[in-house]
Amino acid sequence: MYFKNRIAKPHPAAHLKEHKGVIMYFRKTKIVCTLGPATSDKKTIKKLIESGMNVARLNFSHGDNDTFEKLIDIIRQLSDDVAILIDLPGPKIRTKKQLQDKIILKKNEDIILSNIKEFSDEKNIAIDYKYLAKDIKKGNLVFIDDGKIKLKVEAILSENELLCKIIKEGVLKTEKGVNFPNIKLSVPSVTDNDFKSLKFGVEHGADMFAVSFVRKPDDIAEVKDFLEKNYSGKKFFIISKIEKVEAVENIYKIAEISDGIMVARGDLGVETPIETIALKQKMIIAAANNLKKPVITATQMLESMVANESPTRAEVTDITNAILDGTDAVMLSEETAIGHYPDLTTSYMEKIIQTTEESYFFKNLRHNAYNNASKMDINAADNTISFASAKMAVSSSFTIEDSFIAAITRTGYTATLISSFRPLVPIVAVVPDLSVKRRLALNSGVFSIVMGEIAEKNVKIEDIIKFIKDNYERIRNKKFKSDNNFRYAIITGGLPLGEPGSTDFARIIDLQKY
């Protein structure tokens, strides 16, 4: 009864679909696609972009620098809009190579876990973790290949080998991930390979970096310190992947220091009880939303489409719920990296997003999100004037028909702040260069256009209005599925225009009068 009363209760957003021109559909939730063997050529990557890819993810756990360099070159040839995300390998523990393609592991049989064997075989599983006997004790569980195989440690044979019993049988393949649930490992979160990947990414124009197996805020501080020390003056977007128990426990502190968050459900589902994943996802998304940090929901979103031409009902429900939870972006992994239908999968993702975002449930939640954000203690906001100005712009957008919000921003801060209020209208970020444009590629409801002049302090509001009018057809048609016109631009920014952190006004412009 409570839920029925809640959704039946009218609110200012409830009337939107009744007016012809008030809300025109445009996709707010962003799509991240992982590139791989199935998406390594120019033709296929172009199809992904046309199907809705906003961010291209390069997984540095697989592949080599020559391949990544080629992919980056193709993306930049095809689009200035698509952001490039490098996913750092982190201290991922894996099985080593094996002489056979497949090794059958049978339940209740014994097997040795070894860090000194060169290859795995029927009696030994070779792994690449040097702190084996130091960190792992008798009775601990070992999960291999995302939990498809489970072992229990029976005895410590030496500092390099553990005797284990197979408690969940399966087929072992080469170089699969190994997890030790609820064990605090000695290996650092940021490795030498990560620093090499950071260096490669910076030198090849990557826009974002995702740090794997984050456990505490210091892990992100270490990455930021490295970038600041070696590439001072450049801005980088750092995403924390939440896939460890410690990260969940430290989520607010980690989110505060990060630029974005990823709910990495693959390893998180192995490191923690799988029945808790949905609740952890909601909590992590809520934390990111509260701290105004964009959040990606990842792993197995359309996994069945690796081999099939349509998704399962459960997958569609999963994506819909992630959007309703408040995620800014959804991510495809194997589906686009090795799947048979990468562009079709991306198109399905966009279709699911559109159906969800056009629903009453979504609009109701967006309005509630705005109300909740409006009620927060304004003195607790990072910048009270910026907070109030963004609030005024979003409030206006809920009541003014045929409007969009134009956020004038040099760093992306103003657009990010407005996005956190979850307006229903488009957020057009007017930015000084492509690097800022692509750093906003994950923010819900934001798309960016470059106006180089705002890098200067002498831009006038009239210049902004002229720029918006000159780009009107692009704003109206390129991103939004509507034949209706925008009449009002709700312009917000800081004086001098674009000055970082100076957002202090919201002005409503009738474009027909200019």
C-alpha positions in Angstrom: 0.0 0.0 0.0 2.8 2.4 0.8 4.5 1.9 -2.6 1.1 2.3 -4.4 0.5 5.6 -2.6 4.0 6.8 -3.3 3.9 6.4 -7.1 0.3 7.6 -7.3 1.1 10.9 -5.5 1.5 13.7 -8.0 4.6 15.8 -8.2 5.9 18.6 -10.4 7.5 16.0 -12.8 4.3 14.0 -13.2 2.7 16.3 -15.8 5.7 16.3 -18.1 4.5 13.8 -20.6 1.2 15.6 -21.0 2.9 18.6 -22.6 4.1 18.2 -26.2 7.3 20.1 -26.0 8.3 20.0 -22.3 10.5 16.9 -22.2 12.0 15.4 -25.3 13.9 12.1 -24.9 17.6 12.1 -24.8 19.7 9.4 -23.3 21.1 10.3 -19.9 22.8 7.0 -18.8 26.1 6.6 -20.5 27.5 3.4 -22.1 31.0 2.0 -21.5 32.2 -0.6 -24.0 35.3 -2.8 -23.5 37.3 -3.2 -26.7 39.0 -6.5 -27.4 39.5 -9.1 -30.2 35.9 -8.8 -31.3 36.2 -5.0 -31.5 39.7 -4.3 -32.8 39.0 -3.0 -36.3 37.9 0.4 -37.4 34.6 -0.8 -38.9 33.4 -2.5 -35.8 34.5 0.4 -33.5 32.6 2.8 -35.7 29.5 0.6 -35.3 29.9 0.7 -31.5 30.1 4.5 -31.6 27.0 4.6 -33.8 25.2 2.2 -31.4 25.8 4.5 -28.4 29.3 4.0 -26.9 30.3 7.0 -24.8 33.5 5.6 -23.3 35.9 3.0 -24.7 37.5 0.8 -22.1 40.9 -0.7 -22.6 41.5 -3.6 -20.2 45.2 -3.7 -19.5 44.9 -7.1 -17.8 44.8 -8.4 -21.4 46.7 -7.3 -24.5 49.9 -5.5 -25.3 50.9 -1.9 -25.9 51.0 -2.2 -29.7 47.4 -3.4 -29.6 46.3 -0.6 -27.3 48.2 2.0 -29.3 46.3 0.9 -32.4 42.9 1.0 -30.7 43.5 4.5 -29.4 44.5 5.7 -32.8 41.3 4.2 -34.4 39.1 5.8 -31.7 40.7 9.2 -32.2 40.3 8.9 -36.0 36.6 8.2 -35.6 35.5 10.5 -32.7 36.5 13.4 -30.6 33.5 12.7 -28.3 34.4 9.2 -27.1 36.5 9.1 -23.9 39.2 6.5 -23.5 39.3 4.6 -20.2 42.4 2.6 -19.3 41.6 -0.1 -16.7 44.8 -0.8 -14.8 45.6 -4.5 -14.2 46.2 -4.1 -10.4 47.4 -7.0 -8.3 45.2 -9.5 -10.0 46.3 -13.0 -9.0 46.1 -15.5 -11.8 46.8 -19.2 -12.5 49.8 -19.7 -14.8 49.9 -21.3 -18.2 49.2 -25.0 -18.5 50.4 -27.6 -21.0 46.9 -28.8 -21.7 44.1 -26.6 -22.9 41.8 -27.9 -20.1 42.4 -29.7 -16.8 39.5 -31.5 -15.2 39.3 -30.9 -11.4 37.0 -33.4 -9.6 35.2 -32.8 -6.3 36.9 -34.1 -3.1 40.2 -34.7 -4.8 43.4 -33.2 -3.4 45.5 -30.7 -5.4 48.5 -28.5 -4.6 48.4 -24.8 -5.0 52.0 -23.7 -5.8 53.8 -20.5 -6.6 57.0 -22.2 -7.7 55.6 -24.5 -10.4 55.9 -23.2 -13.9 52.8 -24.9 -15.3 49.5 -26.2 -14.0 48.7 -29.9 -14.3 46.4 -32.5 -12.8 48.2 -32.5 -9.5 49.3 -28.8 -9.2 47.7 -25.4 -9.8 50.5 -22.9 -10.5 49.7 -19.3 -9.5 51.6 -16.1 -9.5 51.2 -15.0 -5.9 54.5 -14.9 -3.9 53.0 -14.4 -0.5 51.1 -17.7 -0.6 51.8 -19.3 2.7 52.3 -16.0 4.5 48.7 -14.8 3.8 46.7 -18.0 3.3 46.0 -20.3 6.3 44.5 -23.7 6.8 40.7 -23.6 6.4 40.7 -20.6 4.0 38.8 -20.8 0.7 40.3 -20.3 -2.7 38.1 -19.3 -5.7 39.3 -19.7 -9.2 37.8 -18.3 -12.4 35.2 -16.1 -10.7 34.2 -18.9 -8.3 33.6 -21.6 -11.0 36.2 -23.7 -9.1 36.5 -23.7 -5.3 39.2 -25.1 -3.1 39.7 -25.4 0.7 43.2 -25.2 2.2 43.9 -28.4 4.1 47.5 -27.9 5.1 50.5 -25.6 4.6 53.2 -27.8 2.9 55.8 -25.0 2.7 56.1 -21.3 2.2 55.4 -21.9 -1.5 52.8 -24.7 -1.6 49.4 -25.4 0.0 47.5 -28.7 0.0 43.9 -28.1 -1.0 40.7 -30.1 -1.4 38.5 -29.4 -4.4 35.0 -28.5 -3.0 33.5 -27.3 -6.3 34.7 -29.2 -9.4 35.3 -27.6 -12.7 37.5 -27.2 -15.8 40.7 -25.3 -15.3 41.8 -23.1 -18.1 45.0 -21.1 -18.5 45.6 -17.7 -16.7 42.3 -17.5 -14.8 41.7 -15.2 -11.8 42.3 -16.4 -8.3 40.5 -14.9 -5.2 41.0 -15.4 -1.5 37.8 -14.2 0.0 38.0 -12.1 3.3 41.8 -12.4 3.3 43.9 -9.2 3.6 46.7 -9.7 1.1 50.3 -8.4 1.4 50.5 -7.4 -2.2 50.2 -3.6 -2.8 47.1 -2.3 -4.5 49.1 -0.3 -7.0 51.8 -2.3 -8.8 54.8 -1.4 -11.0 52.8 -2.6 -14.0 50.1 -0.1 -13.0 52.6 2.8 -13.1 53.8 1.6 -16.5 50.2 1.6 -17.7 49.6 5.1 -16.3 52.7 6.3 -18.2 51.5 4.7 -21.4 48.0 6.1 -21.0 49.2 9.7 -20.4 51.6 9.6 -23.3 48.9 8.3 -25.6 46.1 10.7 -24.6 43.9 8.5 -22.3 41.1 10.4 -20.6 40.4 8.2 -17.6 42.1 5.5 -15.4 40.4 2.9 -13.4 42.4 1.6 -10.4 41.8 -2.1 -9.7 41.4 -3.7 -6.3 41.3 -0.4 -4.3 41.3 -1.0 -0.6 41.7 2.4 1.0 41.9 6.1 0.0 45.7 6.0 0.1 45.7 3.7 -3.0 44.1 6.5 -5.0 46.3 9.1 -3.4 49.3 7.1 -4.6 48.1 7.2 -8.2 47.3 10.9 -8.0 50.7 11.7 -6.5 52.5 9.7 -9.3 50.6 11.7 -12.0 51.1 15.0 -10.2 54.8 14.4 -9.8 55.4 13.2 -13.4 52.8 15.2 -15.3 52.2 18.3 -13.3 49.6 20.7 -14.8 47.6 18.0 -16.5 44.2 16.8 -15.2 43.3 13.2 -15.0 40.0 11.4 -14.1 40.6 8.6 -11.6 38.0 5.9 -11.0 38.1 3.5 -8.0 37.0 0.0 -8.8 35.1 -1.3 -5.8 35.7 -5.1 -5.7 37.2 -5.8 -2.3 35.6 -6.0 1.2 37.9 -3.3 2.5 36.8 -1.0 -0.3 33.1 -1.4 0.6 33.9 -0.7 4.2 35.8 2.5 3.2 33.5 3.5 0.4 32.8 7.1 1.5 36.5 7.9 2.1 37.5 6.3 -1.2 34.7 8.1 -3.1 35.7 11.4 -1.6 39.3 11.2 -3.1 38.2 9.6 -6.4 36.8 11.3 -9.5 34.5 8.4 -10.2 33.4 5.0 -8.9 32.9 1.6 -10.5 30.8 -1.2 -9.0 33.0 -4.0 -10.2 30.6 -6.9 -9.6 32.8 -9.7 -10.9 35.5 -9.8 -8.2 33.1 -8.2 -5.7 30.8 -11.2 -6.2 33.7 -13.6 -5.4 35.2 -11.6 -2.5 31.9 -11.2 -0.7 28.8 -13.4 -0.4 27.0 -13.3 -3.7 23.6 -12.9 -2.1 24.7 -9.5 -0.8 25.8 -8.0 -4.2 22.5 -6.3 -5.1 22.5 -4.5 -1.7 26.2 -3.6 -2.0 25.5 -2.2 -5.4 22.7 0.0 -4.1 24.9 1.2 -1.2 27.9 2.0 -3.4 25.8 3.9 -6.0 24.1 5.9 -3.2 27.5 6.8 -1.7 28.7 8.0 -5.1 25.5 10.0 -5.8 25.7 11.6 -2.3 29.3 12.7 -3.0 28.5 13.9 -6.5 30.8 11.4 -8.2 29.8 9.6 -11.4 29.4 5.9 -10.9 29.6 2.9 -13.4 27.8 -0.4 -12.8 29.8 -3.2 -14.5 30.1 -6.9 -15.1 27.7 -9.5 -16.7 25.1 -6.9 -17.6 24.3 -8.6 -21.0 26.6 -11.6 -20.6 24.2 -13.9 -22.5 24.8 -11.8 -25.6 28.4 -12.9 -25.8 26.9 -15.8 -27.8 23.2 -14.9 -28.3 21.4 -12.3 -30.3 19.1 -11.2 -27.5 19.4 -10.7 -23.7 17.7 -12.6 -20.9 14.8 -11.2 -18.9 17.0 -11.1 -15.8 19.7 -9.1 -17.6 17.1 -6.5 -18.8 15.8 -6.3 -15.2 19.3 -5.9 -13.9 20.1 -3.0 -16.1 16.8 -1.3 -15.4 17.4 -1.6 -11.7 20.9 -0.2 -11.9 19.5 2.9 -13.8 16.8 3.3 -11.2 19.4 2.9 -8.4 21.1 6.0 -9.8 24.0 4.7 -11.8 25.5 7.3 -14.3 26.8 4.6 -16.6 26.6 0.9 -17.5 29.5 -1.1 -18.8 29.8 -4.0 -21.3 32.8 -6.2 -20.8 33.1 -9.6 -22.5 29.9 -8.7 -24.5 31.9 -6.3 -26.6 35.4 -7.5 -26.1 35.0 -11.1 -27.3 31.3 -11.4 -28.0 29.7 -12.4 -31.4 27.4 -9.3 -31.5 29.2 -6.3 -30.0 27.2 -3.5 -31.8 23.9 -5.4 -31.4 24.6 -5.7 -27.7 25.3 -2.0 -27.4 22.1 -1.2 -29.3 20.2 -3.4 -26.9 21.7 -1.6 -24.0 20.7 1.8 -25.4 17.1 0.4 -26.0 16.8 -0.8 -22.4 18.1 2.6 -21.2 15.7 4.5 -23.3 12.7 2.4 -22.2 13.7 2.9 -18.5 14.3 6.6 -18.8 11.0 7.3 -20.5 9.1 5.6 -17.7 7.2 7.3 -15.0 9.2 5.4 -12.4 12.5 7.0 -13.7 11.0 10.5 -13.8 9.6 10.1 -10.3 12.9 9.0 -8.9 14.7 11.9 -10.7 12.4 14.4 -9.1 12.8 12.7 -5.7 16.6 12.8 -6.2 16.4 16.6 -6.8 14.2 17.1 -3.7 16.6 15.1 -1.6 19.6 17.0 -2.8 17.8 20.2 -2.3 17.2 19.4 1.4 20.8 18.7 2.2 22.6 21.1 4.5 23.8 23.8 2.1 26.6 24.7 4.5 27.9 21.2 4.1 28.3 21.7 0.3 31.8 22.2 -1.1 30.8 25.6 -2.3 27.5 27.0 -1.0 27.1 29.6 -3.8 27.8 27.1 -6.5 25.4 24.7 -4.8 22.6 27.3 -4.7 23.2 28.4 -8.3 23.0 24.8 -9.5 19.9 24.2 -7.5 18.2 27.3 -9.0 19.1 26.1 -12.6 17.7 22.6 -12.0 14.6 24.0 -10.2 13.9 26.2 -13.2 14.2 23.3 -15.5 11.4 21.4 -13.7 9.0 24.2 -14.4 10.0 25.9 -17.6 8.8 24.1 -20.8 11.1 23.4 -23.7 14.3 24.2 -21.8 17.8 22.8 -21.4 20.5 23.7 -19.0 23.7 25.2 -20.3 26.6 24.9 -17.9 29.6 27.1 -18.6 32.5 25.3 -17.1 36.3 25.3 -17.5 36.9 22.2 -15.4 33.6 20.3 -15.6 32.7 21.0 -11.9 29.6 23.0 -12.7 28.2 20.3 -15.1 29.0 17.6 -12.5 27.2 19.5 -9.8 24.1 20.0 -11.9 24.2 16.3 -13.0 24.1 15.3 -9.3 20.7 17.0 -9.0 19.4 14.6 -11.7 17.4 17.0 -13.8 15.1 15.6 -16.6 16.3 18.1 -19.2 19.5 18.0 -21.1 22.7 19.4 -19.5 24.8 21.0 -22.2 28.3 21.6 -20.9 30.1 24.4 -22.6 33.8 23.6 -22.1 37.1 25.0 -23.2 38.7 22.0 -24.7 38.4 18.3 -25.7 40.0 17.0 -22.5 37.3 18.5 -20.3 34.7 17.4 -22.7 35.8 13.8 -22.5 36.2 13.9 -18.7 32.4 14.5 -18.6 31.6 11.5 -20.7 30.4 9.5 -17.7 28.2 12.1 -16.1 24.5 11.3 -16.4 22.6 13.7 -18.7 25.6 15.7 -19.8 27.0 16.2 -23.3 29.6 18.8 -24.1 30.4 21.2 -26.8 33.8 23.0 -27.0 34.0 26.8 -26.9 37.7 27.6 -26.7 37.0 31.3 -25.8 35.9 30.4 -22.3 39.5 29.6 -21.5 39.8 33.4 -21.4 38.3 35.7 -18.7 36.8 38.3 -21.1 33.9 36.2 -22.5 30.5 37.9 -22.0 27.1 36.4 -21.5 26.2 37.7 -25.0 29.0 35.6 -26.4 27.6 32.5 -24.7 24.1 33.1 -26.0 25.4 33.6 -29.5 27.5 30.4 -29.2 24.4 28.5 -28.0 22.3 29.8 -30.9 25.0 29.1 -33.4 25.1 25.5 -32.1 21.4 25.2 -31.7 20.7 22.6 -34.4 23.5 20.5 -33.0 22.1 20.7 -29.5 18.6 20.0 -30.7 19.2 17.2 -33.2 22.5 15.4 -32.6 21.9 14.0 -29.2 18.1 14.3 -28.6 15.5 12.1 -30.3 12.9 14.8 -30.9 11.6 17.1 -33.6 10.5 19.6 -31.0 12.3 22.9 -30.4 14.1 24.2 -27.3 13.0 27.7 -26.5 14.7 28.4 -23.2 18.4 28.0 -22.2 18.9 28.1 -18.5 22.5 29.3 -18.4 24.6 28.8 -15.3 28.2 29.4 -14.5 30.6 31.8 -12.8 31.6 35.4 -13.3 34.2 35.7 -14.9 32.5 33.2 -17.1 34.0 29.7 -16.7 36.2 30.6 -13.8 36.9 27.3 -11.9 34.8 26.9 -8.7 33.1 30.3 -9.2 29.6 29.2 -10.2 27.4 32.0 -8.9 24.4 32.7 -11.3 21.6 31.1 -13.2 19.9 33.0 -16.0 17.0 32.0 -18.2 17.3 33.0 -21.8 14.4 33.1 -24.3 16.2 32.0 -27.4 13.4 33.4 -29.6 14.2 36.9 -28.4 17.9 36.8 -29.4 
